[in-house]
């Protein structure tokens, strides 16, 4: 077996007996004949164990997912060794469920596609180790997947989108703007210089103790902020969007989070409550935070669209902005981006919410895209490694900053 990064600790490596038992548990239909490519996608980059079988026409034949959200809510955040153990406990069952639902046997697969970068090292290791056992057993091609590339290309599963298009990927672990010129051809225009927006929203939700709010106790931090913000008045607090003088497409959220933390501490003193209790002004704070995050994201995206049009990277009219990742399911942020696309004569497209968060379908579809393009298909997996940190495409963010494009002020009436 190949040597993997030592930082990942001990890997999940099922015994050959377990593999045979796993494969013997399927009930297939030998009379079926598949005339097109079939890809099994496996995703374990963070805290969801997911798998799916997708064909080259974009039909999702079977999928399964195990969410760890409930466990991590209780621990106050994702603890990598805990996430790793949960992946180990569930990956065999999840892959089996996806294959069984699709009525496709491993021998009928065209390839196995698996997320190997970027993500949590311990989580990535589980998916990679399991996948390599599978491709070795059935002598199938292996397609290593870049998690961000998969998010970016998901829209081509649900909509007829031609290259090039601009993509905004916003999630708990990532925030970036990139021009998508092809299946594995990306120009990175900007990224978060510190933390991702989903991470910031989760931290604000924890600081507000929203898990103790009766309406938000089972929600992730970002969902809790979005839910509570509907009941609040954003004008009661004035948080300034970050980096207003920086004429580039980079993002920053840690400074804003620090300002919000100080405001919450001040309100706790005013209301005479201890940290850990829910403020009476929590909804107003949630509304103001969400609005500020939306404005920051919208302005950087606006500049990216103007830059791409100025350089001829996108059409002057009917250019497409794709928004994906977990935070893309936030409807308030989507409305802010709609204001930008309306002002720039662009079309805003988002995958359905279930495909915005981490899932096996997007990994399988990325595998299909790479199979069709003949890119990154491995018949020998020796030396393959996961990469916890990995950029997307060619970074031209410095060039974007040097262009110093001024963004017209838009009224964010949401």
VORO-987587 format. One record per residue (C-alpha): residue in three letters; x, y, z; residue number from 1. Coordinates in steps of 0.5 Angstrom, whole numbers, m for minus. Example, Ala and Ser with C-alpha at 12.3 -4.5 7.8 and 13.67 -1.06 7.14 Angstrom:
2
<code ALA&x 25&y m9&z 16&pos 1>
<code SER&x 27&y m2&z 14&pos 2>
% end
This chain:
414
<code UNK&x 0&y 0&z 0&pos 1>
<code UNK&x 3&y 7&z m2&pos 2>
<code UNK&x 6&y 12&z 4&pos 3>
<code UNK&x 1&y 17&z 5&pos 4>
<code UNK&x 2&y 24&z 9&pos 5>
<code UNK&x 5&y 22&z 16&pos 6>
<code UNK&x 1&y 28&z 19&pos 7>
<code UNK&x m6&y 24&z 18&pos 8>
<code UNK&x m4&y 20&z 23&pos 9>
<code UNK&x m7&y 13&z 23&pos 10>
<code UNK&x m11&y 11&z 17&pos 11>
<code UNK&x m18&y 7&z 16&pos 12>
<code UNK&x m16&y 1&z 12&pos 13>
<code UNK&x m21&y m4&z 12&pos 14>
<code UNK&x m19&y m11&z 12&pos 15>
<code UNK&x m19&y m16&z 6&pos 16>
<code UNK&x m25&y m20&z 9&pos 17>
<code UNK&x m29&y m14&z 11&pos 18>
<code UNK&x m28&y m11&z 3&pos 19>
<code UNK&x m31&y m18&z 1&pos 20>
<code UNK&x m36&y m18&z 6&pos 21>
<code UNK&x m38&y m11&z 4&pos 22>
<code UNK&x m38&y m13&z m4&pos 23>
<code UNK&x m42&y m19&z m2&pos 24>
<code UNK&x m47&y m15&z 1&pos 25>
<code UNK&x m50&y m12&z m6&pos 26>
<code UNK&x m56&y m15&z m10&pos 27>
<code UNK&x m55&y m13&z m17&pos 28>
<code UNK&x m59&y m15&z m23&pos 29>
<code UNK&x m54&y m18&z m28&pos 30>
<code UNK&x m59&y m17&z m34&pos 31>
<code UNK&x m58&y m9&z m34&pos 32>
<code UNK&x m53&y m6&z m39&pos 33>
<code UNK&x m50&y 1&z m38&pos 34>
<code UNK&x m48&y 4&z m45&pos 35>
<code UNK&x m45&y 10&z m42&pos 36>
<code UNK&x m40&y 12&z m37&pos 37>
<code UNK&x m42&y 11&z m29&pos 38>
<code UNK&x m38&y 15&z m24&pos 39>
<code UNK&x m38&y 13&z m16&pos 40>
<code UNK&x m36&y 20&z m12&pos 41>
<code UNK&x m34&y 19&z m5&pos 42>
<code UNK&x m33&y 26&z m1&pos 43>
<code UNK&x m30&y 26&z 6&pos 44>
<code UNK&x m26&y 33&z 6&pos 45>
<code UNK&x m30&y 36&z 12&pos 46>
<code UNK&x m35&y 33&z 17&pos 47>
<code UNK&x m40&y 30&z 12&pos 48>
<code UNK&x m39&y 23&z 9&pos 49>
<code UNK&x m42&y 22&z 2&pos 50>
<code UNK&x m43&y 18&z m4&pos 51>
<code UNK&x m46&y 18&z m10&pos 52>
<code UNK&x m47&y 15&z m17&pos 53>
<code UNK&x m48&y 19&z m23&pos 54>
<code UNK&x m48&y 18&z m31&pos 55>
<code UNK&x m45&y 22&z m36&pos 56>
<code UNK&x m52&y 25&z m38&pos 57>
<code UNK&x m52&y 28&z m31&pos 58>
<code UNK&x m57&y 23&z m28&pos 59>
<code UNK&x m56&y 22&z m21&pos 60>
<code UNK&x m57&y 14&z m20&pos 61>
<code UNK&x m56&y 13&z m13&pos 62>
<code UNK&x m53&y 18&z m7&pos 63>
<code UNK&x m53&y 17&z 1&pos 64>
<code UNK&x m50&y 22&z 6&pos 65>
<code UNK&x m48&y 22&z 13&pos 66>
<code UNK&x m48&y 29&z 17&pos 67>
<code UNK&x m44&y 30&z 23&pos 68>
<code UNK&x m47&y 37&z 24&pos 69>
<code UNK&x m51&y 34&z 31&pos 70>
<code UNK&x m45&y 32&z 34&pos 71>
<code UNK&x m41&y 38&z 32&pos 72>
<code UNK&x m46&y 42&z 35&pos 73>
<code UNK&x m45&y 39&z 42&pos 74>
<code UNK&x m38&y 40&z 42&pos 75>
<code UNK&x m38&y 47&z 39&pos 76>
<code UNK&x m34&y 46&z 33&pos 77>
<code UNK&x m31&y 41&z 29&pos 78>
<code UNK&x m26&y 37&z 32&pos 79>
<code UNK&x m22&y 33&z 27&pos 80>
<code UNK&x m20&y 26&z 30&pos 81>
<code UNK&x m28&y 26&z 32&pos 82>
<code UNK&x m30&y 27&z 25&pos 83>
<code UNK&x m24&y 22&z 22&pos 84>
<code UNK&x m28&y 17&z 27&pos 85>
<code UNK&x m35&y 18&z 25&pos 86>
<code UNK&x m32&y 18&z 17&pos 87>
<code UNK&x m29&y 11&z 19&pos 88>
<code UNK&x m35&y 9&z 22&pos 89>
<code UNK&x m40&y 11&z 16&pos 90>
<code UNK&x m36&y 11&z 10&pos 91>
<code UNK&x m37&y 3&z 8&pos 92>
<code UNK&x m45&y 4&z 9&pos 93>
<code UNK&x m45&y 10&z 6&pos 94>
<code UNK&x m42&y 8&z m1&pos 95>
<code UNK&x m46&y 1&z 0&pos 96>
<code UNK&x m52&y 5&z 0&pos 97>
<code UNK&x m51&y 9&z m6&pos 98>
<code UNK&x m49&y 3&z m10&pos 99>
<code UNK&x m55&y m1&z m8&pos 100>
<code UNK&x m59&y 5&z m9&pos 101>
<code UNK&x m56&y 6&z m16&pos 102>
<code UNK&x m57&y m2&z m18&pos 103>
<code UNK&x m50&y m1&z m20&pos 104>
<code UNK&x m44&y m6&z m18&pos 105>
<code UNK&x m37&y m4&z m17&pos 106>
<code UNK&x m35&y m8&z m23&pos 107>
<code UNK&x m40&y m4&z m28&pos 108>
<code UNK&x m37&y 3&z m26&pos 109>
<code UNK&x m32&y 7&z m31&pos 110>
<code UNK&x m28&y 10&z m25&pos 111>
<code UNK&x m28&y 12&z m18&pos 112>
<code UNK&x m27&y 20&z m16&pos 113>
<code UNK&x m26&y 22&z m9&pos 114>
<code UNK&x m24&y 29&z m6&pos 115>
<code UNK&x m17&y 29&z m4&pos 116>
<code UNK&x m16&y 36&z m3&pos 117>
<code UNK&x m17&y 41&z 0&pos 118>
<code UNK&x m20&y 39&z 7&pos 119>
<code UNK&x m18&y 37&z 14&pos 120>
<code UNK&x m12&y 32&z 13&pos 121>
<code UNK&x m16&y 26&z 18&pos 122>
<code UNK&x m22&y 27&z 14&pos 123>
<code UNK&x m19&y 26&z 7&pos 124>
<code UNK&x m15&y 20&z 9&pos 125>
<code UNK&x m21&y 16&z 10&pos 126>
<code UNK&x m24&y 17&z 4&pos 127>
<code UNK&x m17&y 16&z 0&pos 128>
<code UNK&x m16&y 10&z 3&pos 129>
<code UNK&x m22&y 7&z 2&pos 130>
<code UNK&x m23&y 9&z m5&pos 131>
<code UNK&x m16&y 6&z m6&pos 132>
<code UNK&x m18&y m1&z m4&pos 133>
<code UNK&x m24&y 0&z m8&pos 134>
<code UNK&x m20&y 1&z m15&pos 135>
<code UNK&x m15&y m4&z m13&pos 136>
<code UNK&x m20&y m9&z m12&pos 137>
<code UNK&x m24&y m8&z m19&pos 138>
<code UNK&x m18&y m5&z m23&pos 139>
<code UNK&x m22&y 1&z m24&pos 140>
<code UNK&x m19&y 8&z m26&pos 141>
<code UNK&x m18&y 13&z m20&pos 142>
<code UNK&x m20&y 21&z m21&pos 143>
<code UNK&x m17&y 25&z m15&pos 144>
<code UNK&x m22&y 31&z m14&pos 145>
<code UNK&x m21&y 38&z m12&pos 146>
<code UNK&x m26&y 40&z m7&pos 147>
<code UNK&x m27&y 47&z m10&pos 148>
<code UNK&x m27&y 45&z m17&pos 149>
<code UNK&x m33&y 40&z m16&pos 150>
<code UNK&x m37&y 46&z m13&pos 151>
<code UNK&x m35&y 50&z m19&pos 152>
<code UNK&x m37&y 45&z m24&pos 153>
<code UNK&x m44&y 43&z m20&pos 154>
<code UNK&x m48&y 48&z m24&pos 155>
<code UNK&x m46&y 44&z m31&pos 156>
<code UNK&x m50&y 38&z m28&pos 157>
<code UNK&x m56&y 42&z m27&pos 158>
<code UNK&x m56&y 48&z m32&pos 159>
<code UNK&x m53&y 48&z m39&pos 160>
<code UNK&x m47&y 53&z m37&pos 161>
<code UNK&x m42&y 54&z m42&pos 162>
<code UNK&x m35&y 56&z m41&pos 163>
<code UNK&x m32&y 61&z m39&pos 164>
<code UNK&x m36&y 64&z m33&pos 165>
<code UNK&x m35&y 67&z m26&pos 166>
<code UNK&x m35&y 63&z m20&pos 167>
<code UNK&x m36&y 65&z m12&pos 168>
<code UNK&x m35&y 59&z m8&pos 169>
<code UNK&x m37&y 61&z 0&pos 170>
<code UNK&x m37&y 56&z 5&pos 171>
<code UNK&x m35&y 54&z 12&pos 172>
<code UNK&x m28&y 53&z 10&pos 173>
<code UNK&x m27&y 57&z 3&pos 174>
<code UNK&x m28&y 64&z 0&pos 175>
<code UNK&x m26&y 65&z m7&pos 176>
<code UNK&x m27&y 68&z m14&pos 177>
<code UNK&x m25&y 65&z m20&pos 178>
<code UNK&x m26&y 65&z m27&pos 179>
<code UNK&x m28&y 58&z m30&pos 180>
<code UNK&x m25&y 57&z m37&pos 181>
<code UNK&x m25&y 50&z m37&pos 182>
<code UNK&x m26&y 43&z m33&pos 183>
<code UNK&x m19&y 44&z m30&pos 184>
<code UNK&x m18&y 51&z m32&pos 185>
<code UNK&x m19&y 57&z m27&pos 186>
<code UNK&x m16&y 64&z m26&pos 187>
<code UNK&x m16&y 66&z m18&pos 188>
<code UNK&x m18&y 73&z m18&pos 189>
<code UNK&x m19&y 73&z m10&pos 190>
<code UNK&x m20&y 69&z m4&pos 191>
<code UNK&x m20&y 70&z 4&pos 192>
<code UNK&x m14&y 73&z 7&pos 193>
<code UNK&x m16&y 70&z 14&pos 194>
<code UNK&x m22&y 66&z 15&pos 195>
<code UNK&x m28&y 64&z 11&pos 196>
<code UNK&x m35&y 67&z 12&pos 197>
<code UNK&x m39&y 61&z 14&pos 198>
<code UNK&x m33&y 60&z 19&pos 199>
<code UNK&x m34&y 67&z 22&pos 200>
<code UNK&x m42&y 66&z 22&pos 201>
<code UNK&x m41&y 60&z 26&pos 202>
<code UNK&x m37&y 63&z 31&pos 203>
<code UNK&x m42&y 69&z 32&pos 204>
<code UNK&x m47&y 64&z 33&pos 205>
<code UNK&x m43&y 61&z 38&pos 206>
<code UNK&x m41&y 67&z 41&pos 207>
<code UNK&x m49&y 69&z 42&pos 208>
<code UNK&x m50&y 62&z 45&pos 209>
<code UNK&x m56&y 61&z 39&pos 210>
<code UNK&x m56&y 54&z 41&pos 211>
<code UNK&x m59&y 56&z 47&pos 212>
<code UNK&x m65&y 60&z 43&pos 213>
<code UNK&x m71&y 55&z 43&pos 214>
<code UNK&x m72&y 56&z 35&pos 215>
<code UNK&x m64&y 55&z 33&pos 216>
<code UNK&x m62&y 49&z 38&pos 217>
<code UNK&x m62&y 44&z 32&pos 218>
<code UNK&x m59&y 49&z 27&pos 219>
<code UNK&x m52&y 50&z 25&pos 220>
<code UNK&x m49&y 57&z 26&pos 221>
<code UNK&x m50&y 60&z 19&pos 222>
<code UNK&x m57&y 57&z 19&pos 223>
<code UNK&x m59&y 60&z 26&pos 224>
<code UNK&x m56&y 67&z 24&pos 225>
<code UNK&x m60&y 67&z 18&pos 226>
<code UNK&x m66&y 65&z 21&pos 227>
<code UNK&x m66&y 70&z 27&pos 228>
<code UNK&x m64&y 75&z 22&pos 229>
<code UNK&x m71&y 75&z 19&pos 230>
<code UNK&x m74&y 78&z 26&pos 231>
<code UNK&x m68&y 83&z 27&pos 232>
<code UNK&x m67&y 90&z 25&pos 233>
<code UNK&x m60&y 91&z 22&pos 234>
<code UNK&x m60&y 98&z 23&pos 235>
<code UNK&x m60&y 98&z 30&pos 236>
<code UNK&x m52&y 96&z 29&pos 237>
<code UNK&x m47&y 99&z 25&pos 238>
<code UNK&x m42&y 94&z 23&pos 239>
<code UNK&x m37&y 97&z 17&pos 240>
<code UNK&x m36&y 92&z 11&pos 241>
<code UNK&x m28&y 90&z 11&pos 242>
<code UNK&x m23&y 92&z 6&pos 243>
<code UNK&x m27&y 98&z 3&pos 244>
<code UNK&x m21&y 102&z 1&pos 245>
<code UNK&x m17&y 96&z m2&pos 246>
<code UNK&x m19&y 96&z m10&pos 247>
<code UNK&x m18&y 88&z m10&pos 248>
<code UNK&x m22&y 82&z m10&pos 249>
<code UNK&x m20&y 79&z m4&pos 250>
<code UNK&x m24&y 78&z 3&pos 251>
<code UNK&x m23&y 79&z 10&pos 252>
<code UNK&x m28&y 77&z 16&pos 253>
<code UNK&x m23&y 76&z 22&pos 254>
<code UNK&x m23&y 83&z 24&pos 255>
<code UNK&x m31&y 84&z 23&pos 256>
<code UNK&x m31&y 78&z 28&pos 257>
<code UNK&x m27&y 82&z 33&pos 258>
<code UNK&x m31&y 88&z 32&pos 259>
<code UNK&x m38&y 84&z 33&pos 260>
<code UNK&x m35&y 80&z 39&pos 261>
<code UNK&x m33&y 87&z 43&pos 262>
<code UNK&x m40&y 89&z 41&pos 263>
<code UNK&x m43&y 83&z 44&pos 264>
<code UNK&x m39&y 84&z 50&pos 265>
<code UNK&x m41&y 91&z 51&pos 266>
<code UNK&x m49&y 89&z 50&pos 267>
<code UNK&x m48&y 83&z 55&pos 268>
<code UNK&x m46&y 89&z 60&pos 269>
<code UNK&x m51&y 93&z 58&pos 270>
<code UNK&x m57&y 88&z 59&pos 271>
<code UNK&x m53&y 85&z 66&pos 272>
<code UNK&x m52&y 78&z 63&pos 273>
<code UNK&x m47&y 73&z 63&pos 274>
<code UNK&x m43&y 70&z 57&pos 275>
<code UNK&x m47&y 64&z 55&pos 276>
<code UNK&x m54&y 67&z 56&pos 277>
<code UNK&x m58&y 69&z 50&pos 278>
<code UNK&x m58&y 77&z 49&pos 279>
<code UNK&x m65&y 80&z 48&pos 280>
<code UNK&x m62&y 84&z 42&pos 281>
<code UNK&x m59&y 77&z 39&pos 282>
<code UNK&x m64&y 78&z 33&pos 283>
<code UNK&x m62&y 85&z 31&pos 284>
<code UNK&x m54&y 83&z 32&pos 285>
<code UNK&x m55&y 77&z 27&pos 286>
<code UNK&x m59&y 82&z 22&pos 287>
<code UNK&x m53&y 87&z 22&pos 288>
<code UNK&x m48&y 82&z 21&pos 289>
<code UNK&x m51&y 78&z 16&pos 290>
<code UNK&x m52&y 85&z 12&pos 291>
<code UNK&x m45&y 87&z 13&pos 292>
<code UNK&x m42&y 80&z 10&pos 293>
<code UNK&x m47&y 80&z 4&pos 294>
<code UNK&x m45&y 87&z 3&pos 295>
<code UNK&x m37&y 85&z 3&pos 296>
<code UNK&x m38&y 79&z m1&pos 297>
<code UNK&x m43&y 83&z m6&pos 298>
<code UNK&x m38&y 89&z m7&pos 299>
<code UNK&x m32&y 84&z m8&pos 300>
<code UNK&x m36&y 80&z m13&pos 301>
<code UNK&x m38&y 86&z m17&pos 302>
<code UNK&x m31&y 88&z m18&pos 303>
<code UNK&x m29&y 81&z m21&pos 304>
<code UNK&x m35&y 82&z m26&pos 305>
<code UNK&x m32&y 89&z m28&pos 306>
<code UNK&x m25&y 86&z m28&pos 307>
<code UNK&x m27&y 80&z m33&pos 308>
<code UNK&x m31&y 84&z m37&pos 309>
<code UNK&x m26&y 90&z m38&pos 310>
<code UNK&x m21&y 84&z m40&pos 311>
<code UNK&x m25&y 81&z m45&pos 312>
<code UNK&x m26&y 74&z m40&pos 313>
<code UNK&x m33&y 75&z m40&pos 314>
<code UNK&x m38&y 77&z m45&pos 315>
<code UNK&x m41&y 84&z m44&pos 316>
<code UNK&x m48&y 82&z m43&pos 317>
<code UNK&x m51&y 75&z m41&pos 318>
<code UNK&x m45&y 73&z m37&pos 319>
<code UNK&x m46&y 68&z m32&pos 320>
<code UNK&x m44&y 68&z m24&pos 321>
<code UNK&x m45&y 62&z m21&pos 322>
<code UNK&x m45&y 62&z m13&pos 323>
<code UNK&x m44&y 55&z m10&pos 324>
<code UNK&x m42&y 52&z m3&pos 325>
<code UNK&x m45&y 52&z 4&pos 326>
<code UNK&x m46&y 59&z 5&pos 327>
<code UNK&x m49&y 60&z m2&pos 328>
<code UNK&x m56&y 57&z 1&pos 329>
<code UNK&x m56&y 64&z 5&pos 330>
<code UNK&x m62&y 67&z 1&pos 331>
<code UNK&x m60&y 74&z 4&pos 332>
<code UNK&x m53&y 74&z 1&pos 333>
<code UNK&x m56&y 71&z m6&pos 334>
<code UNK&x m61&y 77&z m6&pos 335>
<code UNK&x m55&y 82&z m5&pos 336>
<code UNK&x m51&y 78&z m11&pos 337>
<code UNK&x m58&y 79&z m15&pos 338>
<code UNK&x m57&y 86&z m14&pos 339>
<code UNK&x m50&y 86&z m17&pos 340>
<code UNK&x m52&y 82&z m23&pos 341>
<code UNK&x m58&y 86&z m25&pos 342>
<code UNK&x m53&y 92&z m25&pos 343>
<code UNK&x m48&y 89&z m29&pos 344>
<code UNK&x m53&y 85&z m34&pos 345>
<code UNK&x m51&y 78&z m32&pos 346>
<code UNK&x m54&y 72&z m30&pos 347>
<code UNK&x m54&y 69&z m23&pos 348>
<code UNK&x m54&y 61&z m22&pos 349>
<code UNK&x m54&y 57&z m16&pos 350>
<code UNK&x m54&y 50&z m15&pos 351>
<code UNK&x m60&y 47&z m11&pos 352>
<code UNK&x m59&y 48&z m4&pos 353>
<code UNK&x m58&y 40&z m3&pos 354>
<code UNK&x m52&y 41&z m8&pos 355>
<code UNK&x m49&y 47&z m5&pos 356>
<code UNK&x m47&y 44&z 1&pos 357>
<code UNK&x m42&y 38&z 1&pos 358>
<code UNK&x m44&y 32&z m3&pos 359>
<code UNK&x m42&y 26&z m7&pos 360>
<code UNK&x m46&y 28&z m13&pos 361>
<code UNK&x m41&y 34&z m14&pos 362>
<code UNK&x m35&y 29&z m14&pos 363>
<code UNK&x m38&y 24&z m18&pos 364>
<code UNK&x m40&y 29&z m23&pos 365>
<code UNK&x m33&y 32&z m23&pos 366>
<code UNK&x m31&y 25&z m25&pos 367>
<code UNK&x m35&y 25&z m31&pos 368>
<code UNK&x m33&y 32&z m33&pos 369>
<code UNK&x m26&y 30&z m32&pos 370>
<code UNK&x m27&y 23&z m36&pos 371>
<code UNK&x m30&y 27&z m42&pos 372>
<code UNK&x m24&y 31&z m42&pos 373>
<code UNK&x m19&y 26&z m41&pos 374>
<code UNK&x m16&y 30&z m35&pos 375>
<code UNK&x m13&y 27&z m29&pos 376>
<code UNK&x m15&y 20&z m30&pos 377>
<code UNK&x m10&y 15&z m26&pos 378>
<code UNK&x m9&y 8&z m28&pos 379>
<code UNK&x m4&y 7&z m23&pos 380>
<code UNK&x m5&y 10&z m16&pos 381>
<code UNK&x 2&y 9&z m13&pos 382>
<code UNK&x 5&y 16&z m9&pos 383>
<code UNK&x m2&y 19&z m9&pos 384>
<code UNK&x m3&y 24&z m3&pos 385>
<code UNK&x m8&y 28&z 0&pos 386>
<code UNK&x m7&y 35&z 0&pos 387>
<code UNK&x m10&y 39&z 6&pos 388>
<code UNK&x m8&y 46&z 3&pos 389>
<code UNK&x m9&y 47&z m4&pos 390>
<code UNK&x m10&y 53&z m9&pos 391>
<code UNK&x m15&y 53&z m14&pos 392>
<code UNK&x m12&y 55&z m21&pos 393>
<code UNK&x m7&y 60&z m23&pos 394>
<code UNK&x m7&y 66&z m18&pos 395>
<code UNK&x m8&y 73&z m22&pos 396>
<code UNK&x m11&y 77&z m16&pos 397>
<code UNK&x m5&y 81&z m16&pos 398>
<code UNK&x m6&y 83&z m23&pos 399>
<code UNK&x m14&y 85&z m21&pos 400>
<code UNK&x m11&y 89&z m15&pos 401>
<code UNK&x m7&y 93&z m20&pos 402>
<code UNK&x m13&y 94&z m24&pos 403>
<code UNK&x m16&y 98&z m18&pos 404>
<code UNK&x m23&y 98&z m21&pos 405>
<code UNK&x m27&y 103&z m18&pos 406>
<code UNK&x m34&y 99&z m16&pos 407>
<code UNK&x m40&y 104&z m17&pos 408>
<code UNK&x m44&y 104&z m10&pos 409>
<code UNK&x m51&y 100&z m11&pos 410>
<code UNK&x m57&y 101&z m6&pos 411>
<code UNK&x m57&y 94&z m2&pos 412>
<code UNK&x m65&y 94&z m1&pos 413>
<code UNK&x m66&y 87&z 1&pos 414>
% end
